[in-house]
Amino acid sequence: MKKVLYFLSIVLVVLALYVTFFSPSPTLLSPLSPVPSTPYHLPSTNYVVLGFAPYWNLKKLSPESLSGITHFAYFNLLLNGNGSLYTKVNAREEDPTYTNFKRIITGKIDTGPKPLLITFMPESQSALAEIVSSPIKRRAAITTILSSLETSHAAGVNIDFEPLGDISAELRGDFTLFIQELRSKLSTMNHQLLTISIYASAVSRPRLWDLAELTPYTDYFVVMTYDYTMPGSNSAGPNSPLRGSGDLFEHDIIKNIAEITKVTPANKILLGIPFYGYEWETLDSSKYSPTDSKGSVASLERVQSMLDDKTLELIWDRNSLTPYAISTSSGKVSQIYFENATSIRLKLEFVKSAGLGGIAIWALGYEGNNSWVWPLIHTLTE
């Protein structure tokens, strides 16, 4: 009963924010609702602001982004099925994930003064099953991870194993063993930070992560609260809806976090904050319009560029508490669902109200030159 009342109070907080910011409000929004600029400084609270830096975005890192986070996470290094590091695409071509890792450890890429985490992923779905299921290959993968952390002087690791579909109880248990064994080895290295990326639906469906069992060994769970509507969907829709699940989309952030906090403490959760959305050609301009296009990523940088060119009609979706935009400049109707200052502000208020551990940004570099982004993120740590 206490948990039910707790999350009802969260919903009431969000609704109060909704009324404060949006009622009464016109359907159209002013461009991206900028917030006043504030000086950059080190965080004075315990909230974590983890910034993921994909290898393909490293040239877009800025002093503002490196100052705006508390932890820098390089994305990513890949693991072969035998537990070794995946370094080559073929006999002649080095894998870019490894190439850019070497650039980081040799200082050719400045990651700033914040603690460095390295993200590890299996190089394929079959590699994931091999590593997790075999005690020998689990140990080999752990040795590879520890060696990479030592080489890079990293403060910790992010484990991002994302299997497709429902998972067997056996594989789920094997993954827990993998994390237990990894934690044991990390503990000999000055208590290195261990984070695990999980789907927002980690509790509502049979997934890889037994959160109750993993909690004692994990510092933070990075909840990927985005991709709620993906390219390839039958209709356009919100990428990161704070609320509004029902007939049109199955999940939302409040619902998923309520499920997750039943099995793990709220302060071990980092809420995913997307600096991107998705764009589709749609049948018409109606909200959540059907589409037969595959869809594509639209970074905040791209959205701002289209706003500057005045090719977008910006609209607020009161259902999901996120913005979307309509374009007809190409002669066809396109819709983009993304984040702006208002929707991110609501998510940050949710983090505070729910007692979460902080946020995880996907991804550094997607914000472009939007001057409102980092002052807004700093409101979490002020």
TILOLUM-903063 format. One record per residue (C-alpha): x, y, z. Coordinates in Angstrom, 1 decimal, m for minus. Example, Ala and Ser with C-alpha at 12.3 -4.5 7.8 and 13.67 -1.06 7.14 Angstrom:
BEGIN
(site (12.3 m4.5 7.8))
(site (13.7 m1.1 7.1))
***
This chain:
BEGIN
(site (0.0 0.0 0.0))
(site (2.8 2.4 0.8))
(site (4.3 1.9 m2.6))
(site (1.0 2.5 m4.3))
(site (0.5 5.8 m2.3))
(site (4.1 6.7 m3.1))
(site (3.6 6.5 m6.8))
(site (0.2 8.1 m6.7))
(site (2.0 11.1 m5.1))
(site (4.5 11.0 m8.0))
(site (1.7 11.1 m10.5))
(site (0.1 14.0 m8.6))
(site (3.4 15.9 m8.7))
(site (3.7 15.4 m12.5))
(site (0.1 16.5 m13.0))
(site (0.7 19.5 m10.9))
(site (3.7 20.4 m13.1))
(site (1.5 19.7 m16.1))
(site (m1.1 22.3 m14.9))
(site (1.6 24.8 m14.0))
(site (3.4 24.7 m17.4))
(site (0.6 23.8 m19.8))
(site (m2.9 24.8 m18.6))
(site (m4.3 26.8 m20.2))
(site (m1.9 26.8 m23.1))
(site (m2.3 27.1 m26.9))
(site (m1.7 24.0 m29.0))
(site (1.4 25.5 m30.6))
(site (4.6 26.0 m28.6))
(site (7.3 28.7 m28.9))
(site (10.5 27.2 m30.3))
(site (12.1 24.8 m27.7))
(site (11.2 26.9 m24.6))
(site (14.7 28.1 m23.7))
(site (15.7 28.5 m20.0))
(site (17.9 31.3 m18.6))
(site (21.7 30.7 m18.9))
(site (23.5 29.7 m15.7))
(site (27.2 29.4 m15.0))
(site (28.8 26.0 m15.2))
(site (30.1 24.3 m12.1))
(site (30.7 21.0 m10.5))
(site (27.5 19.3 m9.1))
(site (26.8 20.0 m5.4))
(site (24.3 17.1 m5.0))
(site (24.5 13.3 m5.2))
(site (22.6 13.1 m8.4))
(site (24.5 11.3 m11.2))
(site (24.5 12.8 m14.6))
(site (25.9 10.0 m16.8))
(site (26.7 11.0 m20.4))
(site (27.0 8.4 m23.0))
(site (29.5 9.2 m25.8))
(site (29.1 7.0 m28.8))
(site (32.2 6.4 m30.8))
(site (30.6 8.0 m33.8))
(site (29.8 11.2 m31.9))
(site (33.2 11.9 m30.3))
(site (34.1 14.8 m32.6))
(site (30.9 16.5 m31.4))
(site (31.9 16.6 m27.7))
(site (31.9 20.2 m26.4))
(site (33.3 21.8 m23.2))
(site (29.7 22.4 m22.2))
(site (28.8 18.7 m22.4))
(site (32.0 17.6 m20.6))
(site (31.2 20.1 m17.8))
(site (27.6 19.2 m17.6))
(site (28.0 15.6 m16.6))
(site (29.3 13.8 m13.5))
(site (30.4 10.6 m15.3))
(site (31.6 10.1 m18.9))
(site (30.6 6.7 m20.5))
(site (32.5 5.7 m23.7))
(site (30.2 3.7 m25.9))
(site (31.4 1.1 m26.6))
(site (33.7 m2.0 m26.6))
(site (32.5 m5.3 m28.1))
(site (33.1 m8.8 m26.7))
(site (33.5 m11.9 m28.9))
(site (31.6 m15.0 m28.0))
(site (34.8 m16.5 m26.4))
(site (35.1 m13.4 m24.1))
(site (37.9 m11.7 m26.0))
(site (37.8 m8.1 m27.3))
(site (36.4 m7.6 m30.7))
(site (39.0 m5.5 m32.5))
(site (38.7 m6.2 m36.2))
(site (35.9 m6.1 m38.7))
(site (38.1 m8.2 m41.1))
(site (41.8 m9.0 m41.6))
(site (42.6 m5.5 m42.7))
(site (40.0 m3.3 m41.1))
(site (40.0 m2.4 m37.4))
(site (36.6 m2.0 m35.7))
(site (35.9 1.7 m35.0))
(site (34.8 0.9 m31.4))
(site (38.3 m0.3 m30.7))
(site (40.0 2.4 m32.8))
(site (38.3 5.2 m30.8))
(site (39.0 3.4 m27.5))
(site (42.7 3.6 m28.3))
(site (42.3 7.3 m29.1))
(site (40.8 7.8 m25.7))
(site (43.4 6.0 m23.7))
(site (46.2 7.8 m25.6))
(site (44.7 11.2 m24.9))
(site (43.8 12.0 m28.5))
(site (40.2 12.5 m27.5))
(site (39.5 14.7 m24.4))
(site (36.9 13.1 m22.2))
(site (37.2 15.8 m19.5))
(site (38.0 15.4 m15.8))
(site (35.0 13.4 m14.8))
(site (35.1 9.6 m14.0))
(site (35.3 7.4 m17.1))
(site (33.1 4.4 m17.6))
(site (33.5 1.9 m20.5))
(site (30.4 0.3 m22.0))
(site (30.7 m3.4 m23.0))
(site (28.4 m5.1 m25.4))
(site (28.4 m8.6 m27.1))
(site (29.3 m8.3 m30.7))
(site (26.2 m10.3 m31.6))
(site (23.2 m12.1 m30.1))
(site (25.0 m15.4 m30.4))
(site (28.0 m13.9 m28.6))
(site (25.8 m12.8 m25.8))
(site (24.4 m16.3 m25.2))
(site (27.9 m17.8 m25.4))
(site (29.5 m15.4 m22.9))
(site (26.7 m15.7 m20.4))
(site (26.1 m19.4 m20.6))
(site (29.6 m20.7 m20.3))
(site (31.6 m20.4 m17.0))
(site (34.9 m20.4 m19.0))
(site (33.7 m17.7 m21.4))
(site (32.2 m15.6 m18.6))
(site (35.6 m15.6 m16.8))
(site (37.4 m14.7 m20.1))
(site (35.0 m11.8 m20.7))
(site (35.6 m10.6 m17.1))
(site (39.3 m10.7 m17.6))
(site (38.9 m8.7 m20.8))
(site (36.8 m6.1 m19.0))
(site (39.3 m5.8 m16.2))
(site (42.2 m5.4 m18.5))
(site (40.4 m2.7 m20.5))
(site (39.6 m0.8 m17.3))
(site (43.2 m0.9 m16.2))
(site (44.5 0.2 m19.6))
(site (42.1 3.2 m19.7))
(site (42.3 4.0 m16.0))
(site (38.5 3.9 m16.1))
(site (36.5 4.4 m12.9))
(site (34.0 1.6 m13.8))
(site (32.0 m0.3 m16.3))
(site (28.6 m0.2 m18.0))
(site (27.3 m3.6 m19.0))
(site (24.9 m3.3 m22.0))
(site (23.7 m6.7 m22.9))
(site (20.5 m6.4 m24.9))
(site (19.0 m9.8 m26.0))
(site (16.0 m9.8 m28.3))
(site (12.7 m11.4 m27.3))
(site (11.8 m13.1 m24.1))
(site (14.5 m14.8 m22.1))
(site (14.7 m18.3 m20.5))
(site (15.1 m18.6 m16.8))
(site (18.4 m20.4 m17.3))
(site (20.0 m17.5 m19.3))
(site (18.6 m15.0 m16.8))
(site (20.3 m16.9 m14.0))
(site (23.5 m17.2 m15.9))
(site (23.6 m13.4 m16.5))
(site (23.2 m12.9 m12.7))
(site (26.1 m15.2 m12.1))
(site (28.1 m13.1 m14.7))
(site (27.4 m9.9 m12.8))
(site (28.1 m11.5 m9.4))
(site (31.5 m12.8 m10.7))
(site (32.3 m9.4 m12.3))
(site (31.4 m7.5 m9.1))
(site (33.7 m9.8 m7.0))
(site (36.6 m9.0 m9.3))
(site (35.8 m5.3 m9.5))
(site (35.8 m5.2 m5.7))
(site (39.6 m5.9 m5.8))
(site (40.1 m2.8 m7.9))
(site (39.1 m0.1 m5.4))
(site (35.3 m0.8 m5.7))
(site (35.0 0.2 m9.4))
(site (31.6 1.4 m10.4))
(site (29.3 m1.1 m12.0))
(site (26.2 0.0 m13.9))
(site (23.8 m2.1 m16.0))
(site (21.7 m0.8 m18.9))
(site (18.2 m2.3 m18.9))
(site (15.0 m1.9 m20.9))
(site (12.2 0.2 m19.4))
(site (10.0 m2.9 m19.6))
(site (12.5 m5.0 m17.6))
(site (9.9 m6.0 m15.1))
(site (6.8 m6.2 m17.2))
(site (8.2 m9.0 m19.5))
(site (10.6 m11.9 m19.0))
(site (13.9 m10.1 m19.6))
(site (17.6 m10.8 m19.0))
(site (17.8 m8.9 m15.8))
(site (16.6 m10.3 m12.5))
(site (16.7 m6.9 m10.8))
(site (16.1 m8.2 m7.3))
(site (19.0 m10.6 m7.5))
(site (21.3 m8.1 m9.3))
(site (20.6 m5.1 m7.0))
(site (23.2 m6.1 m4.3))
(site (26.0 m6.2 m6.9))
(site (25.0 m3.1 m9.0))
(site (25.6 0.5 m8.3))
(site (23.1 1.9 m10.8))
(site (20.6 0.5 m13.3))
(site (20.5 2.7 m16.5))
(site (16.9 2.5 m17.5))
(site (16.6 3.2 m21.2))
(site (13.4 5.2 m21.0))
(site (13.3 6.0 m24.7))
(site (12.5 4.1 m28.0))
(site (8.9 3.6 m26.8))
(site (7.9 4.1 m30.4))
(site (10.5 2.8 m32.8))
(site (11.3 3.1 m36.5))
(site (9.3 0.4 m38.2))
(site (6.2 1.0 m36.1))
(site (2.8 1.2 m37.8))
(site (2.3 4.8 m36.6))
(site (4.3 7.7 m35.4))
(site (4.4 8.3 m31.6))
(site (6.4 9.6 m28.6))
(site (9.9 8.5 m28.1))
(site (10.0 9.0 m24.4))
(site (6.4 9.5 m23.0))
(site (6.3 10.5 m19.3))
(site (2.7 9.2 m19.1))
(site (m0.2 8.3 m21.4))
(site (0.1 4.6 m22.0))
(site (m3.0 2.8 m23.1))
(site (m4.4 1.8 m26.5))
(site (m1.9 3.8 m28.6))
(site (1.3 2.7 m26.8))
(site (1.7 0.1 m24.1))
(site (4.2 1.7 m21.7))
(site (5.2 5.0 m20.3))
(site (7.9 6.2 m17.9))
(site (5.8 6.6 m14.8))
(site (4.4 3.1 m15.2))
(site (7.8 1.5 m15.9))
(site (9.6 3.2 m13.0))
(site (6.7 2.2 m10.7))
(site (7.3 m1.4 m11.7))
(site (11.0 m1.3 m11.4))
(site (11.0 0.3 m7.9))
(site (9.0 m2.6 m6.6))
(site (12.1 m4.7 m6.9))
(site (15.1 m2.3 m6.6))
(site (15.7 0.9 m4.7))
(site (14.8 4.1 m6.5))
(site (18.2 5.7 m5.7))
(site (19.8 3.0 m7.8))
(site (17.9 4.1 m11.0))
(site (19.3 6.4 m13.6))
(site (16.5 7.7 m15.8))
(site (17.3 7.8 m19.5))
(site (17.1 11.2 m21.1))
(site (17.2 11.2 m24.9))
(site (18.8 14.0 m26.9))
(site (17.0 12.7 m30.0))
(site (13.6 11.6 m31.4))
(site (12.3 9.9 m34.5))
(site (10.9 11.2 m37.7))
(site (8.4 9.5 m40.0))
(site (6.5 10.3 m43.2))
(site (2.9 9.9 m42.1))
(site (m0.5 9.5 m43.7))
(site (m1.7 12.9 m42.4))
(site (m1.0 15.5 m39.8))
(site (m3.1 13.9 m37.0))
(site (m1.3 12.9 m33.8))
(site (0.1 9.4 m33.9))
(site (m0.8 9.2 m37.6))
(site (m0.3 5.9 m39.4))
(site (2.9 5.5 m41.4))
(site (4.3 3.1 m43.8))
(site (7.8 4.7 m43.7))
(site (10.6 3.0 m41.7))
(site (11.4 6.2 m39.7))
(site (14.8 7.7 m38.8))
(site (16.6 9.3 m35.9))
(site (16.2 13.1 m35.5))
(site (18.7 14.6 m33.1))
(site (18.0 17.8 m31.2))
(site (20.5 19.4 m33.4))
(site (18.5 18.4 m36.5))
(site (15.2 19.5 m35.0))
(site (16.7 22.9 m34.1))
(site (18.0 23.3 m37.6))
(site (14.5 22.7 m39.0))
(site (13.0 25.1 m36.5))
(site (15.5 27.7 m37.6))
(site (14.5 27.1 m41.2))
(site (10.9 27.5 m40.2))
(site (9.9 24.2 m41.7))
(site (8.2 22.8 m38.6))
(site (4.9 23.4 m36.9))
(site (5.6 22.6 m33.2))
(site (2.8 21.1 m31.1))
(site (2.6 19.9 m27.5))
(site (1.2 16.4 m26.8))
(site (m0.7 16.7 m23.5))
(site (m1.1 12.9 m23.5))
(site (2.6 11.9 m23.3))
(site (4.0 15.3 m22.1))
(site (6.3 15.6 m25.0))
(site (6.5 17.8 m28.1))
(site (6.1 16.8 m31.7))
(site (6.4 18.7 m34.9))
(site (4.8 18.5 m38.4))
(site (6.5 19.3 m41.7))
(site (5.0 19.6 m45.1))
(site (8.0 21.3 m46.8))
(site (8.9 18.2 m48.9))
(site (5.3 18.0 m50.3))
(site (4.6 15.1 m48.0))
(site (3.6 15.1 m44.3))
(site (6.3 14.3 m41.8))
(site (6.1 14.1 m38.0))
(site (8.9 14.2 m35.5))
(site (8.5 13.2 m31.9))
(site (11.4 14.4 m29.7))
(site (12.3 16.3 m26.5))
(site (12.5 20.0 m25.7))
(site (13.3 22.1 m22.7))
(site (9.8 21.7 m21.2))
(site (9.7 17.9 m21.6))
(site (13.2 17.4 m20.2))
(site (12.4 19.8 m17.3))
(site (9.4 17.6 m16.4))
(site (11.6 14.5 m16.5))
(site (14.2 16.1 m14.2))
(site (11.4 17.0 m11.8))
(site (10.2 13.4 m11.9))
(site (13.7 12.2 m11.0))
(site (13.7 14.5 m7.9))
(site (10.1 13.6 m6.9))
(site (10.7 9.9 m7.2))
(site (14.0 9.9 m5.4))
(site (15.9 8.4 m8.4))
(site (19.7 8.4 m8.4))
(site (20.0 10.6 m11.4))
(site (19.9 10.5 m15.2))
(site (21.8 8.9 m18.1))
(site (21.9 11.0 m21.3))
(site (21.8 9.3 m24.8))
(site (23.8 10.8 m26.3))
(site (26.4 13.5 m26.0))
(site (26.8 15.3 m29.3))
(site (23.1 15.0 m30.3))
(site (22.3 18.3 m28.6))
(site (24.1 20.4 m31.1))
(site (24.3 24.1 m30.3))
(site (21.1 24.3 m28.3))
(site (22.1 26.8 m25.6))
(site (19.3 25.8 m23.2))
(site (20.4 22.1 m22.8))
(site (23.2 22.3 m20.3))
(site (21.9 25.0 m18.0))
(site (18.7 22.9 m17.8))
(site (20.6 19.7 m16.9))
(site (22.4 21.7 m14.2))
(site (19.1 22.3 m12.5))
(site (19.3 18.7 m11.3))
(site (22.6 19.1 m9.6))
(site (22.3 22.6 m8.2))
***
